[in-house]
Amino acid sequence: MKTLNEQISDVIAQEPVAVFMKGTPQMIMCGNSHRALQALQAAGAPITAVDILPDPRIRRELSSISGWPTIPQVFVRGELVGGADITEELASSGELQQKLDDALGADRAQDVKVVELQLA
Amino acid sequence: MDAATIRELLEAAFPGASSVDVQDRTGGGDHFQVTVVSTAFDGLSLIDQHRRVNEALAAPLADGSIHELRIKTKGTA
C-alpha cells in the first residue's frame, strides 16, 4: 500500500482539479471549504475532492507537501492555487476560469468525484 | 488569542504597511479576517502574498490558536 504522502501526491499530480477539504461536496463540514467549492463550480471546474477529516495525519502530510497551513487547498494540474480566499478572488476576477481554460480546455467536463485515502 | 496580538505579529512582519486590519469574526478569538496593504506585496502573485501572511502567523496557525483565517492582501503599486 502506498503511504499517505504518496497517495496525496498522486491525487495532486493526477487530478485536473484537486480540492482538499473538510467533508465532501455531498456533506461539507466547513464554511471555507464551501466557499472554495462554490467558486470552483461557478468557474466551471471539474472537482476531485479529498476529505481531510478522517485522520489528522492527512492534513499534516498535505501541508508538508504544499507548504500551505490551512484548509481548503485547491490544486489545478498539480499547482497550488490557494485556499478559499484566493479561489474566490480569482473566480470573481475571471482569472480562475482563464486558468482552467488554459489548463484543461474550455470544453471540459464538470464531474465531481471523491477520492478516499487509504489509512494504514 | 486576541486581535491585537495578531495585529502585532502582522505589523512586525510587514513594517511600514500602509494598513493592517484584524477582525475577530465571531468574537471567540479564533476566527480572524486579516487585511494587509503593503509594498511587500508589490510584484508578488496572490498566492505568494498569502504565503507571506501565513508565514507571519505560522505559530498561532500551527498551535491551533487560529482556527480559521481569512486573508485579504494588496500591494501598493
N, CA and C atoms of all chains as a GROMACS GRO file, in nm:
protein
  591
    1MET      N    1   0.084  -0.119   0.000
    1MET     CA    2   0.000   0.000   0.000
    1MET      C    3   0.088   0.125   0.000
    2LYS      N    4   0.044   0.223  -0.076
    2LYS     CA    5   0.121   0.348  -0.080
    2LYS      C    6   0.106   0.425   0.052
    3THR      N    7   0.207   0.500   0.087
    3THR     CA    8   0.198   0.582   0.208
    3THR      C    9   0.097   0.694   0.183
    4LEU      N   10   0.056   0.755   0.293
    4LEU     CA   11  -0.037   0.866   0.284
    4LEU      C   12   0.022   0.979   0.199
    5ASN      N   13   0.149   1.006   0.222
    5ASN     CA   14   0.219   1.110   0.148
    5ASN      C   15   0.215   1.082  -0.002
    6GLU      N   16   0.239   0.956  -0.039
    6GLU     CA   17   0.237   0.919  -0.182
    6GLU      C   18   0.096   0.930  -0.239
    7GLN      N   19  -0.003   0.887  -0.160
    7GLN     CA   20  -0.142   0.894  -0.210
    7GLN      C   21  -0.184   1.039  -0.233
    8ILE      N   22  -0.147   1.127  -0.140
    8ILE     CA   23  -0.182   1.269  -0.154
    8ILE      C   24  -0.111   1.328  -0.275
    9SER      N   25   0.018   1.297  -0.287
    9SER     CA   26   0.095   1.348  -0.400
    9SER      C   27   0.037   1.300  -0.532
   10ASP      N   28  -0.010   1.175  -0.535
   10ASP     CA   29  -0.071   1.121  -0.657
   10ASP      C   30  -0.197   1.198  -0.694
   11VAL      N   31  -0.282   1.225  -0.596
   11VAL     CA   32  -0.405   1.300  -0.624
   11VAL      C   33  -0.370   1.437  -0.680
   12ILE      N   34  -0.275   1.506  -0.617
   12ILE     CA   35  -0.236   1.640  -0.661
   12ILE      C   36  -0.183   1.634  -0.805
   13ALA      N   37  -0.100   1.533  -0.833
   13ALA     CA   38  -0.035   1.525  -0.965
   13ALA      C   39  -0.131   1.481  -1.074
   14GLN      N   40  -0.226   1.393  -1.038
   14GLN     CA   41  -0.304   1.327  -1.143
   14GLN      C   42  -0.441   1.388  -1.170
   15GLU      N   43  -0.498   1.452  -1.068
   15GLU     CA   44  -0.634   1.503  -1.086
   15GLU      C   45  -0.629   1.643  -1.149
   16PRO      N   46  -0.720   1.671  -1.243
   16PRO     CA   47  -0.720   1.804  -1.306
   16PRO      C   48  -0.736   1.915  -1.203
   17VAL      N   49  -0.836   1.897  -1.115
   17VAL     CA   50  -0.857   1.994  -1.007
   17VAL      C   51  -0.879   1.915  -0.878
   18ALA      N   52  -0.786   1.928  -0.785
   18ALA     CA   53  -0.798   1.857  -0.658
   18ALA      C   54  -0.830   1.957  -0.548
   19VAL      N   55  -0.928   1.920  -0.464
   19VAL     CA   56  -0.966   2.005  -0.352
   19VAL      C   57  -0.957   1.924  -0.224
   20PHE      N   58  -0.868   1.964  -0.135
   20PHE     CA   59  -0.859   1.901  -0.003
   20PHE      C   60  -0.944   1.985   0.091
   21MET      N   61  -1.045   1.921   0.148
   21MET     CA   62  -1.148   1.998   0.217
   21MET      C   63  -1.192   1.926   0.345
   22LYS      N   64  -1.273   1.998   0.425
   22LYS     CA   65  -1.335   1.936   0.541
   22LYS      C   66  -1.472   1.887   0.499
   23GLY      N   67  -1.488   1.754   0.497
   23GLY     CA   68  -1.611   1.693   0.449
   23GLY      C   69  -1.598   1.661   0.300
   24THR      N   70  -1.712   1.639   0.237
   24THR     CA   71  -1.717   1.608   0.094
   24THR      C   72  -1.817   1.703   0.029
   25PRO      N   73  -1.816   1.711  -0.104
   25PRO     CA   74  -1.915   1.800  -0.170
   25PRO      C   75  -2.058   1.764  -0.130
   26GLN      N   76  -2.083   1.637  -0.095
   26GLN     CA   77  -2.217   1.596  -0.053
   26GLN      C   78  -2.244   1.638   0.092
   27MET      N   79  -2.140   1.646   0.172
   27MET     CA   80  -2.157   1.685   0.311
   27MET      C   81  -2.039   1.773   0.354
   28ILE      N   82  -2.054   1.901   0.327
   28ILE     CA   83  -1.947   1.997   0.352
   28ILE      C   84  -1.947   2.033   0.501
   29MET      N   85  -1.829   2.025   0.563
   29MET     CA   86  -1.822   2.043   0.708
   29MET      C   87  -1.759   2.176   0.749
   30CYS      N   88  -1.739   2.266   0.654
   30CYS     CA   89  -1.671   2.391   0.690
   30CYS      C   90  -1.708   2.499   0.588
   31GLY      N   91  -1.730   2.618   0.640
   31GLY     CA   92  -1.771   2.730   0.555
   31GLY      C   93  -1.669   2.764   0.448
   32ASN      N   94  -1.540   2.753   0.481
   32ASN     CA   95  -1.438   2.788   0.383
   32ASN      C   96  -1.430   2.684   0.272
   33SER      N   97  -1.446   2.558   0.308
   33SER     CA   98  -1.448   2.455   0.204
   33SER      C   99  -1.567   2.479   0.112
   34HIS      N  100  -1.678   2.521   0.169
   34HIS     CA  101  -1.797   2.554   0.091
   34HIS      C  102  -1.769   2.668  -0.007
   35ARG      N  103  -1.702   2.772   0.042
   35ARG     CA  104  -1.670   2.888  -0.043
   35ARG      C  105  -1.582   2.847  -0.161
   36ALA      N  106  -1.481   2.765  -0.131
   36ALA     CA  107  -1.390   2.723  -0.238
   36ALA      C  108  -1.463   2.641  -0.343
   37LEU      N  109  -1.547   2.548  -0.298
   37LEU     CA  110  -1.621   2.465  -0.392
   37LEU      C  111  -1.714   2.548  -0.479
   38GLN      N  112  -1.784   2.641  -0.415
   38GLN     CA  113  -1.876   2.726  -0.491
   38GLN      C  114  -1.803   2.806  -0.599
   39ALA      N  115  -1.688   2.860  -0.561
   39ALA     CA  116  -1.611   2.939  -0.656
   39ALA      C  117  -1.564   2.852  -0.773
   40LEU      N  118  -1.519   2.730  -0.741
   40LEU     CA  119  -1.473   2.639  -0.845
   40LEU      C  120  -1.587   2.601  -0.938
   41GLN      N  121  -1.703   2.573  -0.879
   41GLN     CA  122  -1.815   2.531  -0.962
   41GLN      C  123  -1.864   2.646  -1.049
   42ALA      N  124  -1.862   2.768  -0.995
   42ALA     CA  125  -1.902   2.884  -1.074
   42ALA      C  126  -1.807   2.905  -1.192
   43ALA      N  127  -1.681   2.867  -1.174
   43ALA     CA  128  -1.583   2.883  -1.282
   43ALA      C  129  -1.582   2.762  -1.375
   44GLY      N  130  -1.672   2.666  -1.350
   44GLY     CA  131  -1.683   2.552  -1.440
   44GLY      C  132  -1.574   2.449  -1.422
   45ALA      N  133  -1.530   2.426  -1.298
   45ALA     CA  134  -1.422   2.332  -1.273
   45ALA      C  135  -1.475   2.192  -1.248
   46PRO      N  136  -1.406   2.089  -1.302
   46PRO     CA  137  -1.430   1.955  -1.251
   46PRO      C  138  -1.369   1.950  -1.110
   47ILE      N  139  -1.420   1.864  -1.024
   47ILE     CA  140  -1.370   1.864  -0.887
   47ILE      C  141  -1.341   1.722  -0.841
   48THR      N  142  -1.220   1.703  -0.792
   48THR     CA  143  -1.186   1.580  -0.722
   48THR      C  144  -1.161   1.618  -0.577
   49ALA      N  145  -1.251   1.574  -0.490
   49ALA     CA  146  -1.242   1.617  -0.350
   49ALA      C  147  -1.180   1.509  -0.263
   50VAL      N  148  -1.100   1.553  -0.167
   50VAL     CA  149  -1.047   1.463  -0.065
   50VAL      C  150  -1.084   1.521   0.071
   51ASP      N  151  -1.151   1.440   0.152
   51ASP     CA  152  -1.188   1.481   0.287
   51ASP      C  153  -1.067   1.464   0.379
   52ILE      N  154  -1.029   1.572   0.447
   52ILE     CA  155  -0.911   1.561   0.534
   52ILE      C  156  -0.949   1.523   0.677
   53LEU      N  157  -1.078   1.518   0.706
   53LEU     CA  158  -1.121   1.498   0.845
   53LEU      C  159  -1.103   1.356   0.901
   54PRO      N  160  -1.104   1.250   0.818
   54PRO     CA  161  -1.098   1.117   0.877
   54PRO      C  162  -0.975   1.092   0.964
   55ASP      N  163  -0.864   1.161   0.938
   55ASP     CA  164  -0.742   1.137   1.017
   55ASP      C  165  -0.656   1.263   1.015
   56PRO      N  166  -0.608   1.308   1.132
   56PRO     CA  167  -0.526   1.430   1.137
   56PRO      C  168  -0.396   1.420   1.057
   57ARG      N  169  -0.354   1.298   1.029
   57ARG     CA  170  -0.230   1.282   0.952
   57ARG      C  171  -0.246   1.332   0.808
   58ILE      N  172  -0.370   1.328   0.758
   58ILE     CA  173  -0.392   1.371   0.619
   58ILE      C  174  -0.354   1.518   0.605
   59ARG      N  175  -0.406   1.599   0.697
   59ARG     CA  176  -0.377   1.742   0.691
   59ARG      C  177  -0.229   1.770   0.711
   60ARG      N  178  -0.168   1.694   0.803
   60ARG     CA  179  -0.025   1.715   0.831
   60ARG      C  180   0.059   1.685   0.708
   61GLU      N  181   0.032   1.572   0.645
   61GLU     CA  182   0.109   1.534   0.526
   61GLU      C  183   0.084   1.633   0.411
   62LEU      N  184  -0.043   1.671   0.395
   62LEU     CA  185  -0.078   1.764   0.288
   62LEU      C  186  -0.002   1.896   0.306
   63SER      N  187  -0.002   1.951   0.427
   63SER     CA  188   0.063   2.079   0.449
   63SER      C  189   0.214   2.068   0.432
   64SER      N  190   0.270   1.950   0.463
   64SER     CA  191   0.414   1.935   0.444
   64SER      C  192   0.447   1.929   0.295
   65ILE      N  193   0.356   1.878   0.215
   65ILE     CA  194   0.377   1.874   0.069
   65ILE      C  195   0.358   2.013   0.008
   66SER      N  196   0.252   2.081   0.049
   66SER     CA  197   0.213   2.206  -0.018
   66SER      C  198   0.277   2.329   0.043
   67GLY      N  199   0.318   2.320   0.170
   67GLY     CA  200   0.368   2.439   0.239
   67GLY      C  201   0.256   2.537   0.271
   68TRP      N  202   0.134   2.490   0.269
   68TRP     CA  203   0.019   2.576   0.294
   68TRP      C  204  -0.049   2.527   0.422
   69PRO      N  205  -0.071   2.617   0.520
   69PRO     CA  206  -0.112   2.567   0.652
   69PRO      C  207  -0.261   2.539   0.670
   70THR      N  208  -0.347   2.600   0.587
   70THR     CA  209  -0.490   2.594   0.617
   70THR      C  210  -0.566   2.509   0.515
   71ILE      N  211  -0.690   2.479   0.550
   71ILE     CA  212  -0.782   2.402   0.466
   71ILE      C  213  -0.898   2.493   0.429
   72PRO      N  214  -0.949   2.493   0.309
   72PRO     CA  215  -0.920   2.402   0.200
   72PRO      C  216  -0.792   2.439   0.124
   73GLN      N  217  -0.749   2.346   0.037
   73GLN     CA  218  -0.639   2.373  -0.055
   73GLN      C  219  -0.683   2.326  -0.194
   74VAL      N  220  -0.666   2.414  -0.292
   74VAL     CA  221  -0.711   2.387  -0.428
   74VAL      C  222  -0.588   2.376  -0.520
   75PHE      N  223  -0.583   2.269  -0.596
   75PHE     CA  224  -0.475   2.249  -0.692
   75PHE      C  225  -0.533   2.234  -0.832
   76VAL      N  226  -0.471   2.300  -0.929
   76VAL     CA  227  -0.508   2.281  -1.069
   76VAL      C  228  -0.386   2.224  -1.141
   77ARG      N  229  -0.403   2.106  -1.199
   77ARG     CA  230  -0.293   2.037  -1.269
   77ARG      C  231  -0.164   2.036  -1.185
   78GLY      N  232  -0.181   2.003  -1.057
   78GLY     CA  233  -0.064   1.985  -0.972
   78GLY      C  234  -0.010   2.111  -0.908
   79GLU      N  235  -0.068   2.225  -0.944
   79GLU     CA  236  -0.016   2.352  -0.890
   79GLU      C  237  -0.112   2.408  -0.786
   80LEU      N  238  -0.058   2.446  -0.670
   80LEU     CA  239  -0.142   2.503  -0.565
   80LEU      C  240  -0.195   2.639  -0.609
   81VAL      N  241  -0.327   2.649  -0.613
   81VAL     CA  242  -0.390   2.778  -0.646
   81VAL      C  243  -0.403   2.861  -0.520
   82GLY      N  244  -0.445   2.796  -0.411
   82GLY     CA  245  -0.458   2.865  -0.283
   82GLY      C  246  -0.571   2.808  -0.201
   83GLY      N  247  -0.613   2.886  -0.101
   83GLY     CA  248  -0.725   2.847  -0.017
   83GLY      C  249  -0.853   2.912  -0.065
   84ALA      N  250  -0.951   2.922   0.025
   84ALA     CA  251  -1.082   2.973  -0.014
   84ALA      C  252  -1.076   3.119  -0.060
   85ASP      N  253  -0.997   3.201   0.010
   85ASP     CA  254  -0.995   3.344  -0.025
   85ASP      C  255  -0.942   3.367  -0.166
   86ILE      N  256  -0.830   3.303  -0.196
   86ILE     CA  257  -0.770   3.322  -0.330
   86ILE      C  258  -0.861   3.264  -0.437
   87THR      N  259  -0.916   3.146  -0.411
   87THR     CA  260  -1.003   3.082  -0.510
   87THR      C  261  -1.123   3.172  -0.540
   88GLU      N  262  -1.180   3.230  -0.435
   88GLU     CA  263  -1.293   3.322  -0.455
   88GLU      C  264  -1.251   3.447  -0.531
   89GLU      N  265  -1.136   3.501  -0.490
   89GLU     CA  266  -1.091   3.625  -0.554
   89GLU      C  267  -1.063   3.602  -0.702
   90LEU      N  268  -0.997   3.490  -0.733
   90LEU     CA  269  -0.965   3.460  -0.873
   90LEU      C  270  -1.092   3.428  -0.952
   91ALA      N  271  -1.190   3.368  -0.885
   91ALA     CA  272  -1.316   3.336  -0.954
   91ALA      C  273  -1.389   3.465  -0.989
   92SER      N  274  -1.393   3.560  -0.898
   92SER     CA  275  -1.472   3.680  -0.927
   92SER      C  276  -1.402   3.771  -1.026
   93SER      N  277  -1.270   3.761  -1.037
   93SER     CA  278  -1.200   3.843  -1.136
   93SER      C  279  -1.197   3.776  -1.274
   94GLY      N  280  -1.240   3.649  -1.280
   94GLY     CA  281  -1.238   3.578  -1.407
   94GLY      C  282  -1.108   3.503  -1.432
   95GLU      N  283  -1.009   3.525  -1.345
   95GLU     CA  284  -0.878   3.462  -1.366
   95GLU      C  285  -0.883   3.311  -1.347
   96LEU      N  286  -0.972   3.266  -1.256
   96LEU     CA  287  -0.981   3.123  -1.230
   96LEU      C  288  -1.030   3.050  -1.355
   97GLN      N  289  -1.135   3.106  -1.415
   97GLN     CA  290  -1.189   3.045  -1.536
   97GLN      C  291  -1.082   3.042  -1.647
   98GLN      N  292  -1.006   3.150  -1.657
   98GLN     CA  293  -0.899   3.158  -1.756
   98GLN      C  294  -0.795   3.050  -1.730
   99LYS      N  295  -0.758   3.036  -1.603
   99LYS     CA  296  -0.659   2.936  -1.564
   99LYS      C  297  -0.710   2.796  -1.600
  100LEU      N  298  -0.838   2.771  -1.573
  100LEU     CA  299  -0.897   2.641  -1.603
  100LEU      C  300  -0.904   2.618  -1.754
  101ASP      N  301  -0.940   2.723  -1.828
  101ASP     CA  302  -0.944   2.713  -1.974
  101ASP      C  303  -0.806   2.676  -2.027
  102ASP      N  304  -0.704   2.744  -1.975
  102ASP     CA  305  -0.568   2.720  -2.021
  102ASP      C  306  -0.521   2.579  -1.986
  103ALA      N  307  -0.554   2.536  -1.862
  103ALA     CA  308  -0.501   2.408  -1.814
  103ALA      C  309  -0.582   2.290  -1.865
  104LEU      N  310  -0.713   2.308  -1.878
  104LEU     CA  311  -0.800   2.191  -1.904
  104LEU      C  312  -0.880   2.203  -2.032
  105GLY      N  313  -0.872   2.317  -2.098
  105GLY     CA  314  -0.953   2.337  -2.218
  105GLY      C  315  -1.088   2.392  -2.182
  106ALA      N  316  -1.149   2.466  -2.276
  106ALA     CA  317  -1.274   2.536  -2.247
  106ALA      C  318  -1.394   2.440  -2.244
  107ASP      N  319  -1.384   2.325  -2.315
  107ASP     CA  320  -1.500   2.235  -2.320
  107ASP      C  321  -1.484   2.119  -2.222
  108ARG      N  322  -1.428   2.149  -2.106
  108ARG     CA  323  -1.402   2.046  -2.005
  108ARG      C  324  -1.532   1.993  -1.944
  109ALA      N  325  -1.524   1.869  -1.894
  109ALA     CA  326  -1.635   1.813  -1.818
  109ALA      C  327  -1.636   1.878  -1.680
  110GLN      N  328  -1.749   1.868  -1.612
  110GLN     CA  329  -1.758   1.929  -1.480
  110GLN      C  330  -1.796   1.824  -1.376
  111ASP      N  331  -1.730   1.708  -1.384
  111ASP     CA  332  -1.762   1.600  -1.292
  111ASP      C  333  -1.718   1.634  -1.150
  112VAL      N  334  -1.790   1.580  -1.056
  112VAL     CA  335  -1.749   1.590  -0.916
  112VAL      C  336  -1.725   1.449  -0.865
  113LYS      N  337  -1.605   1.425  -0.812
  113LYS     CA  338  -1.581   1.293  -0.752
  113LYS      C  339  -1.506   1.307  -0.621
  114VAL      N  340  -1.509   1.199  -0.545
  114VAL     CA  341  -1.445   1.199  -0.414
  114VAL      C  342  -1.343   1.086  -0.411
  115VAL      N  343  -1.222   1.117  -0.367
  115VAL     CA  344  -1.120   1.014  -0.350
  115VAL      C  345  -1.103   0.987  -0.201
  116GLU      N  346  -1.113   0.862  -0.164
  116GLU     CA  347  -1.089   0.826  -0.023
  116GLU      C  348  -0.948   0.773  -0.009
  117LEU      N  349  -0.873   0.832   0.082
  117LEU     CA  350  -0.736   0.786   0.104
  117LEU      C  351  -0.741   0.660   0.191
  118GLN      N  352  -0.644   0.573   0.165
  118GLN     CA  353  -0.636   0.451   0.246
  118GLN      C  354  -0.547   0.477   0.366
  119LEU      N  355  -0.601   0.456   0.483
  119LEU     CA  356  -0.526   0.481   0.605
  119LEU      C  357  -0.473   0.350   0.659
  120ALA      N  358  -0.345   0.352   0.692
  120ALA     CA  359  -0.284   0.228   0.742
  120ALA      C  360  -0.337   0.198   0.883
  121MET      N  361  -0.657   3.382   2.158
  121MET     CA  362  -0.569   3.485   2.103
  121MET      C  363  -0.654   3.605   2.063
  122ASP      N  364  -0.610   3.726   2.101
  122ASP     CA  365  -0.694   3.840   2.063
  122ASP      C  366  -0.642   3.908   1.936
  123ALA      N  367  -0.730   3.987   1.879
  123ALA     CA  368  -0.699   4.052   1.751
  123ALA      C  369  -0.575   4.138   1.762
  124ALA      N  370  -0.552   4.200   1.880
  124ALA     CA  371  -0.437   4.289   1.896
  124ALA      C  372  -0.306   4.211   1.881
  125THR      N  373  -0.302   4.088   1.931
  125THR     CA  374  -0.181   4.006   1.920
  125THR      C  375  -0.153   3.970   1.775
  126ILE      N  376  -0.259   3.936   1.702
  126ILE     CA  377  -0.245   3.905   1.560
  126ILE      C  378  -0.193   4.028   1.486
  127ARG      N  379  -0.248   4.142   1.520
  127ARG     CA  380  -0.208   4.266   1.456
  127ARG      C  381  -0.059   4.293   1.481
  128GLU      N  382  -0.014   4.269   1.605
  128GLU     CA  383   0.129   4.291   1.638
  128GLU      C  384   0.217   4.200   1.552
  129LEU      N  385   0.177   4.074   1.537
  129LEU     CA  386   0.256   3.981   1.456
  129LEU      C  387   0.264   4.031   1.311
  130LEU      N  388   0.152   4.080   1.259
  130LEU     CA  389   0.150   4.127   1.120
  130LEU      C  390   0.231   4.255   1.104
  131GLU      N  391   0.220   4.344   1.204
  131GLU     CA  392   0.297   4.469   1.194
  131GLU      C  393   0.446   4.443   1.203
  132ALA      N  394   0.483   4.340   1.281
  132ALA     CA  395   0.625   4.305   1.291
  132ALA      C  396   0.674   4.245   1.158
  133ALA      N  397   0.587   4.169   1.092
  133ALA     CA  398   0.626   4.103   0.968
  133ALA      C  399   0.623   4.199   0.848
  134PHE      N  400   0.536   4.300   0.857
  134PHE     CA  401   0.522   4.395   0.746
  134PHE      C  402   0.543   4.537   0.800
  135PRO      N  403   0.668   4.568   0.838
  135PRO     CA  404   0.692   4.701   0.894
  135PRO      C  405   0.662   4.807   0.788
  136GLY      N  406   0.597   4.912   0.830
  136GLY     CA  407   0.565   5.019   0.736
  136GLY      C  408   0.446   4.988   0.647
  137ALA      N  409   0.369   4.885   0.679
  137ALA     CA  410   0.250   4.853   0.600
  137ALA      C  411   0.155   4.973   0.598
  138SER      N  412   0.094   4.999   0.482
  138SER     CA  413   0.002   5.113   0.476
  138SER      C  414  -0.123   5.086   0.558
  139SER      N  415  -0.156   4.957   0.574
  139SER     CA  416  -0.276   4.927   0.651
  139SER      C  417  -0.271   4.783   0.700
  140VAL      N  418  -0.302   4.765   0.828
  140VAL     CA  419  -0.317   4.630   0.885
  140VAL      C  420  -0.447   4.630   0.963
  141ASP      N  421  -0.539   4.545   0.921
  141ASP     CA  422  -0.667   4.538   0.990
  141ASP      C  423  -0.694   4.394   1.032
  142VAL      N  424  -0.736   4.375   1.155
  142VAL     CA  425  -0.767   4.241   1.204
  142VAL      C  426  -0.906   4.242   1.267
  143GLN      N  427  -0.993   4.156   1.216
  143GLN     CA  428  -1.127   4.144   1.273
  143GLN      C  429  -1.143   4.005   1.333
  144ASP      N  430  -1.192   4.003   1.457
  144ASP     CA  431  -1.230   3.876   1.519
  144ASP      C  432  -1.373   3.848   1.472
  145ARG      N  433  -1.388   3.753   1.380
  145ARG     CA  434  -1.516   3.738   1.309
  145ARG      C  435  -1.629   3.690   1.397
  146THR      N  436  -1.594   3.613   1.499
  146THR     CA  437  -1.701   3.555   1.581
  146THR      C  438  -1.696   3.606   1.725
  147GLY      N  439  -1.590   3.680   1.759
  147GLY     CA  440  -1.574   3.723   1.898
  147GLY      C  441  -1.515   3.614   1.986
  148GLY      N  442  -1.485   3.500   1.926
  148GLY     CA  443  -1.434   3.387   2.005
  148GLY      C  444  -1.282   3.380   2.010
  149GLY      N  445  -1.215   3.473   1.942
  149GLY     CA  446  -1.070   3.476   1.948
  149GLY      C  447  -1.002   3.366   1.868
  150ASP      N  448  -1.072   3.309   1.770
  150ASP     CA  449  -1.005   3.208   1.686
  150ASP      C  450  -1.046   3.209   1.538
  151HIS      N  451  -1.139   3.296   1.502
  151HIS     CA  452  -1.174   3.313   1.360
  151HIS      C  453  -1.141   3.456   1.321
  152PHE      N  454  -1.041   3.472   1.237
  152PHE     CA  455  -0.997   3.608   1.206
  152PHE      C  456  -1.004   3.640   1.057
  153GLN      N  457  -1.035   3.765   1.031
  153GLN     CA  458  -1.022   3.822   0.896
  153GLN      C  459  -0.908   3.922   0.903
  154VAL      N  460  -0.802   3.903   0.828
  154VAL     CA  461  -0.692   4.000   0.829
  154VAL      C  462  -0.679   4.064   0.691
  155THR      N  463  -0.654   4.193   0.693
  155THR     CA  464  -0.634   4.267   0.569
  155THR      C  465  -0.503   4.344   0.582
  156VAL      N  466  -0.413   4.321   0.488
  156VAL     CA  467  -0.283   4.388   0.493
  156VAL      C  468  -0.256   4.453   0.358
  157VAL      N  469  -0.222   4.581   0.362
  157VAL     CA  470  -0.179   4.652   0.241
  157VAL      C  471  -0.034   4.694   0.264
  158SER      N  472   0.055   4.647   0.178
  158SER     CA  473   0.196   4.674   0.200
  158SER      C  474   0.274   4.670   0.068
  159THR      N  475   0.381   4.749   0.064
  159THR     CA  476   0.471   4.743  -0.053
  159THR      C  477   0.537   4.606  -0.063
  160ALA      N  478   0.538   4.531   0.051
  160ALA     CA  479   0.599   4.397   0.050
  160ALA      C  480   0.530   4.306  -0.050
  161PHE      N  481   0.406   4.338  -0.087
  161PHE     CA  482   0.331   4.253  -0.180
  161PHE      C  483   0.348   4.294  -0.326
  162ASP      N  484   0.408   4.408  -0.348
  162ASP     CA  485   0.421   4.457  -0.486
  162ASP      C  486   0.495   4.353  -0.571
  163GLY      N  487   0.436   4.318  -0.681
  163GLY     CA  488   0.502   4.227  -0.774
  163GLY      C  489   0.487   4.080  -0.738
  164LEU      N  490   0.423   4.050  -0.622
  164LEU     CA  491   0.404   3.910  -0.585
  164LEU      C  492   0.268   3.860  -0.635
  165SER      N  493   0.262   3.732  -0.671
  165SER     CA  494   0.133   3.672  -0.705
  165SER      C  495   0.049   3.664  -0.578
  166LEU      N  496  -0.081   3.650  -0.598
  166LEU     CA  497  -0.173   3.642  -0.484
  166LEU      C  498  -0.132   3.530  -0.388
  167ILE      N  499  -0.092   3.417  -0.446
  167ILE     CA  500  -0.059   3.304  -0.357
  167ILE      C  501   0.067   3.335  -0.277
  168ASP      N  502   0.163   3.403  -0.336
  168ASP     CA  503   0.283   3.437  -0.260
  168ASP      C  504   0.253   3.545  -0.155
  169GLN      N  505   0.160   3.635  -0.186
  169GLN     CA  506   0.118   3.734  -0.087
  169GLN      C  507   0.056   3.663   0.034
  170HIS      N  508  -0.031   3.567   0.008
  170HIS     CA  509  -0.094   3.495   0.118
  170HIS      C  510   0.007   3.409   0.194
  171ARG      N  511   0.105   3.356   0.120
  171ARG     CA  512   0.211   3.279   0.188
  171ARG      C  513   0.283   3.366   0.290
  172ARG      N  514   0.308   3.490   0.253
  172ARG     CA  515   0.379   3.580   0.346
  172ARG      C  516   0.296   3.602   0.473
  173VAL      N  517   0.166   3.614   0.459
  173VAL     CA  518   0.079   3.632   0.576
  173VAL      C  519   0.075   3.503   0.659
  174ASN      N  520   0.064   3.390   0.591
  174ASN     CA  521   0.065   3.262   0.663
  174ASN      C  522   0.195   3.245   0.741
  175GLU      N  523   0.307   3.288   0.680
  175GLU     CA  524   0.436   3.276   0.749
  175GLU      C  525   0.439   3.364   0.873
  176ALA      N  526   0.383   3.485   0.861
  176ALA     CA  527   0.383   3.577   0.975
  176ALA      C  528   0.302   3.520   1.091
  177LEU      N  529   0.201   3.440   1.057
  177LEU     CA  530   0.112   3.385   1.160
  177LEU      C  531   0.133   3.235   1.178
  178ALA      N  532   0.252   3.188   1.142
  178ALA     CA  533   0.278   3.043   1.144
  178ALA      C  534   0.258   2.983   1.283
  179ALA      N  535   0.304   3.053   1.387
  179ALA     CA  536   0.296   2.995   1.522
  179ALA      C  537   0.150   2.977   1.567
  180PRO      N  538   0.068   3.082   1.564
  180PRO     CA  539  -0.071   3.061   1.606
  180PRO      C  540  -0.150   2.969   1.512
  181LEU      N  541  -0.111   2.960   1.384
  181LEU     CA  542  -0.177   2.865   1.295
  181LEU      C  543  -0.140   2.722   1.334
  182ALA      N  544  -0.013   2.704   1.368
  182ALA     CA  545   0.035   2.568   1.398
  182ALA      C  546  -0.020   2.517   1.530
  183ASP      N  547  -0.032   2.605   1.629
  183ASP     CA  548  -0.076   2.555   1.761
  183ASP      C  549  -0.228   2.560   1.778
  184GLY      N  550  -0.297   2.601   1.671
  184GLY     CA  551  -0.443   2.595   1.677
  184GLY      C  552  -0.509   2.718   1.738
  185SER      N  553  -0.429   2.819   1.778
  185SER     CA  554  -0.492   2.941   1.834
  185SER      C  555  -0.577   3.010   1.728
  186ILE      N  556  -0.533   3.000   1.603
  186ILE     CA  557  -0.617   3.048   1.493
  186ILE      C  558  -0.685   2.926   1.432
  187HIS      N  559  -0.815   2.922   1.445
  187HIS     CA  560  -0.887   2.808   1.388
  187HIS      C  561  -0.921   2.835   1.242
  188GLU      N  562  -0.957   2.961   1.213
  188GLU     CA  563  -0.991   2.996   1.076
  188GLU      C  564  -0.933   3.132   1.043
  189LEU      N  565  -0.870   3.141   0.927
  189LEU     CA  566  -0.806   3.265   0.888
  189LEU      C  567  -0.852   3.304   0.749
  190ARG      N  568  -0.907   3.424   0.738
  190ARG     CA  569  -0.940   3.478   0.606
  190ARG      C  570  -0.842   3.591   0.577
  191ILE      N  571  -0.787   3.587   0.458
  191ILE     CA  572  -0.679   3.680   0.424
  191ILE      C  573  -0.718   3.766   0.304
  192LYS      N  574  -0.690   3.895   0.317
  192LYS     CA  575  -0.704   3.986   0.203
  192LYS      C  576  -0.574   4.066   0.199
  193THR      N  577  -0.507   4.060   0.085
  193THR     CA  578  -0.380   4.134   0.074
  193THR      C  579  -0.385   4.225  -0.047
  194LYS      N  580  -0.304   4.329  -0.042
  194LYS     CA  581  -0.296   4.422  -0.154
  194LYS      C  582  -0.159   4.488  -0.153
  195GLY      N  583  -0.099   4.497  -0.270
  195GLY     CA  584   0.023   4.574  -0.282
  195GLY      C  585  -0.012   4.721  -0.298
  196THR      N  586   0.087   4.805  -0.311
  196THR     CA  587   0.061   4.948  -0.322
  196THR      C  588   0.089   4.999  -0.462
  197ALA      N  589   0.145   4.909  -0.547
  197ALA     CA  590   0.183   4.953  -0.682
  197ALA      C  591   0.059   4.975  -0.768
   0.00000   0.00000   0.00000
